[in-house]
């Protein structure tokens, strides 16, 4: 792992650690909830139409 500092003065290792925390605490749980709701068919009509438009 690179320990160089970038423009902000924060090391790359610190940024990677923070990104991993956000991924595990926010992104993955939201995705799991989305998949559950999608299987159950309880998504909002707006979200369903957005998914069809992006498919």
ABEGO torsion letter per residue (X at the ends): XBABBBAAGBBAAAAAAAAAAAAAAAAAAAAAAAAAAAAAGABBAAAAAAAAAAX
